[in-house]
Amino acid sequence: MLITLYSTEGCHLCEQAYGLLKDAGLQERVQVVDIAFDDALFSRYGVTIPVLSIQHSDSISELGWPFNAAELAAWLNSNGIN
């Protein structure tokens, strides 16, 4: 399952979020999406990035910043990613 990280260049919080994913060994499953080049994404996530998202067949699960390693692990587990 692919994890989307909504981010933008120069966002230190986004770098921290990616670091947590990397520490969890998930960097190969992360798609980083820069919201700066998409008006709809910028409108939705512009003041809340970083945001993690997982799309299921019938729903989307999101985790917004701030989160720590334990909260990330719980969210991943609740979405079937161990």
PDB file as gemmi writes it, atoms N, CA and C in Angstrom:
CRYST1    1.000    1.000    1.000  90.00  90.00  90.00 P 1                      
ATOM      1  N   MET A   1       0.854  -1.172   0.000  1.00  0.00           N  
ATOM      2  CA  MET A   1       0.000   0.000   0.000  1.00  0.00           C  
ATOM      3  C   MET A   1       0.901   1.237   0.000  1.00  0.00           C  
ATOM      4  N   LEU A   2       0.561   2.202  -0.827  1.00  0.00           N  
ATOM      5  CA  LEU A   2       1.339   3.417  -0.982  1.00  0.00           C  
ATOM      6  C   LEU A   2       0.907   4.469   0.040  1.00  0.00           C  
ATOM      7  N   ILE A   3       1.889   5.152   0.614  1.00  0.00           N  
ATOM      8  CA  ILE A   3       1.645   6.242   1.552  1.00  0.00           C  
ATOM      9  C   ILE A   3       1.990   7.538   0.830  1.00  0.00           C  
ATOM     10  N   THR A   4       1.064   8.473   0.795  1.00  0.00           N  
ATOM     11  CA  THR A   4       1.317   9.764   0.177  1.00  0.00           C  
ATOM     12  C   THR A   4       1.671  10.769   1.266  1.00  0.00           C  
ATOM     13  N   LEU A   5       2.757  11.494   1.048  1.00  0.00           N  
ATOM     14  CA  LEU A   5       3.168  12.570   1.942  1.00  0.00           C  
ATOM     15  C   LEU A   5       2.958  13.879   1.196  1.00  0.00           C  
ATOM     16  N   TYR A   6       1.953  14.640   1.623  1.00  0.00           N  
ATOM     17  CA  TYR A   6       1.725  15.964   1.043  1.00  0.00           C  
ATOM     18  C   TYR A   6       2.704  16.924   1.700  1.00  0.00           C  
ATOM     19  N   SER A   7       3.464  17.617   0.865  1.00  0.00           N  
ATOM     20  CA  SER A   7       4.600  18.381   1.333  1.00  0.00           C  
ATOM     21  C   SER A   7       4.851  19.551   0.393  1.00  0.00           C  
ATOM     22  N   THR A   8       5.904  20.303   0.664  1.00  0.00           N  
ATOM     23  CA  THR A   8       6.403  21.293  -0.286  1.00  0.00           C  
ATOM     24  C   THR A   8       7.876  21.526   0.014  1.00  0.00           C  
ATOM     25  N   GLU A   9       8.591  22.010  -0.947  1.00  0.00           N  
ATOM     26  CA  GLU A   9      10.028  22.239  -0.812  1.00  0.00           C  
ATOM     27  C   GLU A   9      10.307  23.240   0.308  1.00  0.00           C  
ATOM     28  N   GLY A  10      11.306  22.931   1.118  1.00  0.00           N  
ATOM     29  CA  GLY A  10      11.706  23.823   2.192  1.00  0.00           C  
ATOM     30  C   GLY A  10      10.892  23.704   3.462  1.00  0.00           C  
ATOM     31  N   CYS A  11      10.005  22.738   3.536  1.00  0.00           N  
ATOM     32  CA  CYS A  11       9.163  22.546   4.721  1.00  0.00           C  
ATOM     33  C   CYS A  11       9.906  21.647   5.713  1.00  0.00           C  
ATOM     34  N   HIS A  12      10.400  22.250   6.792  1.00  0.00           N  
ATOM     35  CA  HIS A  12      11.170  21.466   7.758  1.00  0.00           C  
ATOM     36  C   HIS A  12      10.309  20.446   8.499  1.00  0.00           C  
ATOM     37  N   LEU A  13       9.041  20.742   8.692  1.00  0.00           N  
ATOM     38  CA  LEU A  13       8.149  19.771   9.328  1.00  0.00           C  
ATOM     39  C   LEU A  13       7.926  18.567   8.414  1.00  0.00           C  
ATOM     40  N   CYS A  14       7.856  18.827   7.116  1.00  0.00           N  
ATOM     41  CA  CYS A  14       7.699  17.739   6.143  1.00  0.00           C  
ATOM     42  C   CYS A  14       8.930  16.837   6.157  1.00  0.00           C  
ATOM     43  N   GLU A  15      10.097  17.444   6.295  1.00  0.00           N  
ATOM     44  CA  GLU A  15      11.329  16.663   6.386  1.00  0.00           C  
ATOM     45  C   GLU A  15      11.322  15.798   7.646  1.00  0.00           C  
ATOM     46  N   GLN A  16      10.808  16.333   8.738  1.00  0.00           N  
ATOM     47  CA  GLN A  16      10.697  15.550   9.974  1.00  0.00           C  
ATOM     48  C   GLN A  16       9.740  14.375   9.792  1.00  0.00           C  
ATOM     49  N   ALA A  17       8.607  14.627   9.137  1.00  0.00           N  
ATOM     50  CA  ALA A  17       7.633  13.567   8.891  1.00  0.00           C  
ATOM     51  C   ALA A  17       8.241  12.476   8.015  1.00  0.00           C  
ATOM     52  N   TYR A  18       8.962  12.880   6.968  1.00  0.00           N  
ATOM     53  CA  TYR A  18       9.613  11.895   6.102  1.00  0.00           C  
ATOM     54  C   TYR A  18      10.659  11.107   6.887  1.00  0.00           C  
ATOM     55  N   GLY A  19      11.365  11.787   7.786  1.00  0.00           N  
ATOM     56  CA  GLY A  19      12.346  11.108   8.627  1.00  0.00           C  
ATOM     57  C   GLY A  19      11.715  10.029   9.491  1.00  0.00           C  
ATOM     58  N   LEU A  20      10.529  10.309  10.031  1.00  0.00           N  
ATOM     59  CA  LEU A  20       9.830   9.291  10.820  1.00  0.00           C  
ATOM     60  C   LEU A  20       9.453   8.091   9.956  1.00  0.00           C  
ATOM     61  N   LEU A  21       9.016   8.349   8.730  1.00  0.00           N  
ATOM     62  CA  LEU A  21       8.690   7.257   7.816  1.00  0.00           C  
ATOM     63  C   LEU A  21       9.944   6.464   7.459  1.00  0.00           C  
ATOM     64  N   LYS A  22      11.026   7.167   7.236  1.00  0.00           N  
ATOM     65  CA  LYS A  22      12.301   6.519   6.917  1.00  0.00           C  
ATOM     66  C   LYS A  22      12.772   5.667   8.095  1.00  0.00           C  
ATOM     67  N   ASP A  23      12.671   6.209   9.310  1.00  0.00           N  
ATOM     68  CA  ASP A  23      13.054   5.461  10.505  1.00  0.00           C  
ATOM     69  C   ASP A  23      12.226   4.188  10.655  1.00  0.00           C  
ATOM     70  N   ALA A  24      10.996   4.230  10.170  1.00  0.00           N  
ATOM     71  CA  ALA A  24      10.116   3.058  10.227  1.00  0.00           C  
ATOM     72  C   ALA A  24      10.375   2.097   9.064  1.00  0.00           C  
ATOM     73  N   GLY A  25      11.339   2.447   8.197  1.00  0.00           N  
ATOM     74  CA  GLY A  25      11.690   1.586   7.072  1.00  0.00           C  
ATOM     75  C   GLY A  25      10.695   1.631   5.931  1.00  0.00           C  
ATOM     76  N   LEU A  26       9.964   2.729   5.813  1.00  0.00           N  
ATOM     77  CA  LEU A  26       8.887   2.805   4.832  1.00  0.00           C  
ATOM     78  C   LEU A  26       9.190   3.732   3.651  1.00  0.00           C  
ATOM     79  N   GLN A  27      10.406   4.243   3.526  1.00  0.00           N  
ATOM     80  CA  GLN A  27      10.694   5.212   2.481  1.00  0.00           C  
ATOM     81  C   GLN A  27      10.393   4.684   1.075  1.00  0.00           C  
ATOM     82  N   GLU A  28      10.479   3.381   0.872  1.00  0.00           N  
ATOM     83  CA  GLU A  28      10.179   2.795  -0.445  1.00  0.00           C  
ATOM     84  C   GLU A  28       8.683   2.828  -0.762  1.00  0.00           C  
ATOM     85  N   ARG A  29       7.856   3.019   0.254  1.00  0.00           N  
ATOM     86  CA  ARG A  29       6.402   3.007   0.070  1.00  0.00           C  
ATOM     87  C   ARG A  29       5.806   4.411   0.095  1.00  0.00           C  
ATOM     88  N   VAL A  30       6.676   5.433   0.112  1.00  0.00           N  
ATOM     89  CA  VAL A  30       6.215   6.810   0.239  1.00  0.00           C  
ATOM     90  C   VAL A  30       6.292   7.534  -1.104  1.00  0.00           C  
ATOM     91  N   GLN A  31       5.189   8.159  -1.454  1.00  0.00           N  
ATOM     92  CA  GLN A  31       5.121   9.035  -2.617  1.00  0.00           C  
ATOM     93  C   GLN A  31       5.004  10.458  -2.072  1.00  0.00           C  
ATOM     94  N   VAL A  32       5.999  11.295  -2.344  1.00  0.00           N  
ATOM     95  CA  VAL A  32       5.965  12.679  -1.883  1.00  0.00           C  
ATOM     96  C   VAL A  32       5.302  13.523  -2.967  1.00  0.00           C  
ATOM     97  N   VAL A  33       4.266  14.260  -2.575  1.00  0.00           N  
ATOM     98  CA  VAL A  33       3.530  15.117  -3.499  1.00  0.00           C  
ATOM     99  C   VAL A  33       3.714  16.559  -3.063  1.00  0.00           C  
ATOM    100  N   ASP A  34       4.283  17.376  -3.942  1.00  0.00           N  
ATOM    101  CA  ASP A  34       4.487  18.797  -3.664  1.00  0.00           C  
ATOM    102  C   ASP A  34       3.200  19.542  -3.985  1.00  0.00           C  
ATOM    103  N   ILE A  35       2.592  20.114  -2.963  1.00  0.00           N  
ATOM    104  CA  ILE A  35       1.298  20.780  -3.135  1.00  0.00           C  
ATOM    105  C   ILE A  35       1.412  22.134  -3.823  1.00  0.00           C  
ATOM    106  N   ALA A  36       2.626  22.668  -3.944  1.00  0.00           N  
ATOM    107  CA  ALA A  36       2.817  24.019  -4.483  1.00  0.00           C  
ATOM    108  C   ALA A  36       2.379  24.146  -5.939  1.00  0.00           C  
ATOM    109  N   PHE A  37       2.346  23.050  -6.658  1.00  0.00           N  
ATOM    110  CA  PHE A  37       2.056  23.103  -8.088  1.00  0.00           C  
ATOM    111  C   PHE A  37       0.650  22.653  -8.436  1.00  0.00           C  
ATOM    112  N   ASP A  38      -0.193  22.497  -7.432  1.00  0.00           N  
ATOM    113  CA  ASP A  38      -1.565  22.050  -7.658  1.00  0.00           C  
ATOM    114  C   ASP A  38      -2.490  22.912  -6.807  1.00  0.00           C  
ATOM    115  N   ASP A  39      -3.289  23.745  -7.456  1.00  0.00           N  
ATOM    116  CA  ASP A  39      -4.147  24.677  -6.723  1.00  0.00           C  
ATOM    117  C   ASP A  39      -5.095  23.986  -5.758  1.00  0.00           C  
ATOM    118  N   ALA A  40      -5.668  22.864  -6.176  1.00  0.00           N  
ATOM    119  CA  ALA A  40      -6.616  22.150  -5.316  1.00  0.00           C  
ATOM    120  C   ALA A  40      -5.906  21.592  -4.083  1.00  0.00           C  
ATOM    121  N   LEU A  41      -4.738  21.000  -4.276  1.00  0.00           N  
ATOM    122  CA  LEU A  41      -3.993  20.471  -3.136  1.00  0.00           C  
ATOM    123  C   LEU A  41      -3.508  21.594  -2.227  1.00  0.00           C  
ATOM    124  N   PHE A  42      -3.057  22.692  -2.818  1.00  0.00           N  
ATOM    125  CA  PHE A  42      -2.603  23.818  -2.006  1.00  0.00           C  
ATOM    126  C   PHE A  42      -3.751  24.382  -1.174  1.00  0.00           C  
ATOM    127  N   SER A  43      -4.917  24.459  -1.782  1.00  0.00           N  
ATOM    128  CA  SER A  43      -6.090  24.958  -1.061  1.00  0.00           C  
ATOM    129  C   SER A  43      -6.455  24.031   0.093  1.00  0.00           C  
ATOM    130  N   ARG A  44      -6.326  22.736  -0.129  1.00  0.00           N  
ATOM    131  CA  ARG A  44      -6.714  21.763   0.895  1.00  0.00           C  
ATOM    132  C   ARG A  44      -5.676  21.619   2.004  1.00  0.00           C  
ATOM    133  N   TYR A  45      -4.381  21.584   1.626  1.00  0.00           N  
ATOM    134  CA  TYR A  45      -3.327  21.253   2.584  1.00  0.00           C  
ATOM    135  C   TYR A  45      -2.354  22.390   2.884  1.00  0.00           C  
ATOM    136  N   GLY A  46      -2.549  23.558   2.290  1.00  0.00           N  
ATOM    137  CA  GLY A  46      -1.573  24.636   2.373  1.00  0.00           C  
ATOM    138  C   GLY A  46      -1.118  25.016   3.768  1.00  0.00           C  
ATOM    139  N   VAL A  47      -2.013  24.990   4.741  1.00  0.00           N  
ATOM    140  CA  VAL A  47      -1.629  25.386   6.105  1.00  0.00           C  
ATOM    141  C   VAL A  47      -1.531  24.197   7.053  1.00  0.00           C  
ATOM    142  N   THR A  48      -1.692  22.978   6.540  1.00  0.00           N  
ATOM    143  CA  THR A  48      -1.694  21.810   7.425  1.00  0.00           C  
ATOM    144  C   THR A  48      -0.577  20.816   7.140  1.00  0.00           C  
ATOM    145  N   ILE A  49       0.236  21.054   6.110  1.00  0.00           N  
ATOM    146  CA  ILE A  49       1.291  20.086   5.797  1.00  0.00           C  
ATOM    147  C   ILE A  49       2.311  20.024   6.919  1.00  0.00           C  
ATOM    148  N   PRO A  50       2.899  18.868   7.093  1.00  0.00           N  
ATOM    149  CA  PRO A  50       2.762  17.653   6.313  1.00  0.00           C  
ATOM    150  C   PRO A  50       1.514  16.855   6.689  1.00  0.00           C  
ATOM    151  N   VAL A  51       0.991  16.181   5.688  1.00  0.00           N  
ATOM    152  CA  VAL A  51      -0.151  15.290   5.874  1.00  0.00           C  
ATOM    153  C   VAL A  51       0.186  13.976   5.185  1.00  0.00           C  
ATOM    154  N   LEU A  52      -0.049  12.878   5.885  1.00  0.00           N  
ATOM    155  CA  LEU A  52       0.102  11.548   5.304  1.00  0.00           C  
ATOM    156  C   LEU A  52      -1.275  11.047   4.897  1.00  0.00           C  
ATOM    157  N   SER A  53      -1.317  10.304   3.802  1.00  0.00           N  
ATOM    158  CA  SER A  53      -2.590   9.798   3.310  1.00  0.00           C  
ATOM    159  C   SER A  53      -2.414   8.389   2.764  1.00  0.00           C  
ATOM    160  N   ILE A  54      -3.404   7.564   3.042  1.00  0.00           N  
ATOM    161  CA  ILE A  54      -3.470   6.216   2.480  1.00  0.00           C  
ATOM    162  C   ILE A  54      -4.852   6.057   1.877  1.00  0.00           C  
ATOM    163  N   GLN A  55      -4.895   5.652   0.621  1.00  0.00           N  
ATOM    164  CA  GLN A  55      -6.173   5.448  -0.052  1.00  0.00           C  
ATOM    165  C   GLN A  55      -6.542   3.974  -0.005  1.00  0.00           C  
ATOM    166  N   HIS A  56      -7.717   3.715   0.527  1.00  0.00           N  
ATOM    167  CA  HIS A  56      -8.293   2.375   0.519  1.00  0.00           C  
ATOM    168  C   HIS A  56      -9.284   2.318  -0.637  1.00  0.00           C  
ATOM    169  N   SER A  57      -9.827   1.173  -0.902  1.00  0.00           N  
ATOM    170  CA  SER A  57     -10.757   1.042  -2.021  1.00  0.00           C  
ATOM    171  C   SER A  57     -11.988   1.926  -1.867  1.00  0.00           C  
ATOM    172  N   ASP A  58     -12.415   2.159  -0.627  1.00  0.00           N  
ATOM    173  CA  ASP A  58     -13.649   2.920  -0.413  1.00  0.00           C  
ATOM    174  C   ASP A  58     -13.484   4.134   0.498  1.00  0.00           C  
ATOM    175  N   SER A  59     -12.250   4.432   0.900  1.00  0.00           N  
ATOM    176  CA  SER A  59     -12.035   5.557   1.807  1.00  0.00           C  
ATOM    177  C   SER A  59     -10.587   6.035   1.752  1.00  0.00           C  
ATOM    178  N   ILE A  60     -10.353   7.167   2.385  1.00  0.00           N  
ATOM    179  CA  ILE A  60      -9.008   7.721   2.515  1.00  0.00           C  
ATOM    180  C   ILE A  60      -8.761   7.972   3.997  1.00  0.00           C  
ATOM    181  N   SER A  61      -7.601   7.555   4.463  1.00  0.00           N  
ATOM    182  CA  SER A  61      -7.204   7.799   5.843  1.00  0.00           C  
ATOM    183  C   SER A  61      -6.055   8.799   5.828  1.00  0.00           C  
ATOM    184  N   GLU A  62      -6.171   9.848   6.644  1.00  0.00           N  
ATOM    185  CA  GLU A  62      -5.128  10.863   6.694  1.00  0.00           C  
ATOM    186  C   GLU A  62      -4.634  11.050   8.124  1.00  0.00           C  
ATOM    187  N   LEU A  63      -3.356  11.401   8.215  1.00  0.00           N  
ATOM    188  CA  LEU A  63      -2.734  11.724   9.492  1.00  0.00           C  
ATOM    189  C   LEU A  63      -2.038  13.064   9.317  1.00  0.00           C  
ATOM    190  N   GLY A  64      -2.513  14.063  10.064  1.00  0.00           N  
ATOM    191  CA  GLY A  64      -1.948  15.397   9.962  1.00  0.00           C  
ATOM    192  C   GLY A  64      -0.935  15.672  11.057  1.00  0.00           C  
ATOM    193  N   TRP A  65      -0.035  16.551  10.759  1.00  0.00           N  
ATOM    194  CA  TRP A  65       0.986  16.986  11.717  1.00  0.00           C  
ATOM    195  C   TRP A  65       0.350  17.801  12.815  1.00  0.00           C  
ATOM    196  N   PRO A  66       0.778  17.695  14.037  1.00  0.00           N  
ATOM    197  CA  PRO A  66       1.954  16.977  14.515  1.00  0.00           C  
ATOM    198  C   PRO A  66       1.646  15.528  14.871  1.00  0.00           C  
ATOM    199  N   PHE A  67       2.639  14.673  14.653  1.00  0.00           N  
ATOM    200  CA  PHE A  67       2.576  13.286  15.104  1.00  0.00           C  
ATOM    201  C   PHE A  67       3.987  12.830  15.423  1.00  0.00           C  
ATOM    202  N   ASN A  68       4.075  11.862  16.316  1.00  0.00           N  
ATOM    203  CA  ASN A  68       5.376  11.299  16.678  1.00  0.00           C  
ATOM    204  C   ASN A  68       5.453   9.861  16.176  1.00  0.00           C  
ATOM    205  N   ALA A  69       6.547   9.192  16.477  1.00  0.00           N  
ATOM    206  CA  ALA A  69       6.753   7.828  15.980  1.00  0.00           C  
ATOM    207  C   ALA A  69       5.673   6.873  16.476  1.00  0.00           C  
ATOM    208  N   ALA A  70       5.261   7.010  17.729  1.00  0.00           N  
ATOM    209  CA  ALA A  70       4.230   6.117  18.278  1.00  0.00           C  
ATOM    210  C   ALA A  70       2.880   6.361  17.605  1.00  0.00           C  
ATOM    211  N   GLU A  71       2.532   7.626  17.391  1.00  0.00           N  
ATOM    212  CA  GLU A  71       1.264   7.947  16.721  1.00  0.00           C  
ATOM    213  C   GLU A  71       1.290   7.493  15.268  1.00  0.00           C  
ATOM    214  N   LEU A  72       2.438   7.651  14.616  1.00  0.00           N  
ATOM    215  CA  LEU A  72       2.586   7.171  13.241  1.00  0.00           C  
ATOM    216  C   LEU A  72       2.409   5.660  13.194  1.00  0.00           C  
ATOM    217  N   ALA A  73       3.059   4.940  14.108  1.00  0.00           N  
ATOM    218  CA  ALA A  73       2.960   3.480  14.138  1.00  0.00           C  
ATOM    219  C   ALA A  73       1.517   3.031  14.358  1.00  0.00           C  
ATOM    220  N   ALA A  74       0.800   3.703  15.249  1.00  0.00           N  
ATOM    221  CA  ALA A  74      -0.596   3.343  15.502  1.00  0.00           C  
ATOM    222  C   ALA A  74      -1.451   3.590  14.258  1.00  0.00           C  
ATOM    223  N   TRP A  75      -1.225   4.714  13.577  1.00  0.00           N  
ATOM    224  CA  TRP A  75      -1.981   5.030  12.362  1.00  0.00           C  
ATOM    225  C   TRP A  75      -1.677   4.020  11.263  1.00  0.00           C  
ATOM    226  N   LEU A  76      -0.403   3.705  11.090  1.00  0.00           N  
ATOM    227  CA  LEU A  76      -0.016   2.702  10.086  1.00  0.00           C  
ATOM    228  C   LEU A  76      -0.658   1.352  10.395  1.00  0.00           C  
ATOM    229  N   ASN A  77      -0.614   0.943  11.653  1.00  0.00           N  
ATOM    230  CA  ASN A  77      -1.203  -0.326  12.066  1.00  0.00           C  
ATOM    231  C   ASN A  77      -2.711  -0.337  11.808  1.00  0.00           C  
ATOM    232  N   SER A  78      -3.380   0.772  12.091  1.00  0.00           N  
ATOM    233  CA  SER A  78      -4.832   0.830  11.877  1.00  0.00           C  
ATOM    234  C   SER A  78      -5.177   0.793  10.392  1.00  0.00           C  
ATOM    235  N   ASN A  79      -4.183   1.047   9.547  1.00  0.00           N  
ATOM    236  CA  ASN A  79      -4.382   0.994   8.096  1.00  0.00           C  
ATOM    237  C   ASN A  79      -3.759  -0.245   7.471  1.00  0.00           C  
ATOM    238  N   GLY A  80      -3.389  -1.203   8.303  1.00  0.00           N  
ATOM    239  CA  GLY A  80      -2.899  -2.480   7.806  1.00  0.00           C  
ATOM    240  C   GLY A  80      -1.450  -2.480   7.355  1.00  0.00           C  
ATOM    241  N   ILE A  81      -0.684  -1.494   7.813  1.00  0.00           N  
ATOM    242  CA  ILE A  81       0.739  -1.431   7.466  1.00  0.00           C  
ATOM    243  C   ILE A  81       1.531  -1.656   8.748  1.00  0.00           C  
ATOM    244  N   ASN A  82       2.296  -2.711   8.773  1.00  0.00           N  
ATOM    245  CA  ASN A  82       3.072  -3.031   9.986  1.00  0.00           C  
ATOM    246  C   ASN A  82       4.542  -2.836   9.721  1.00  0.00           C  
TER     247      ASN A  82                                                      
END                                                                             
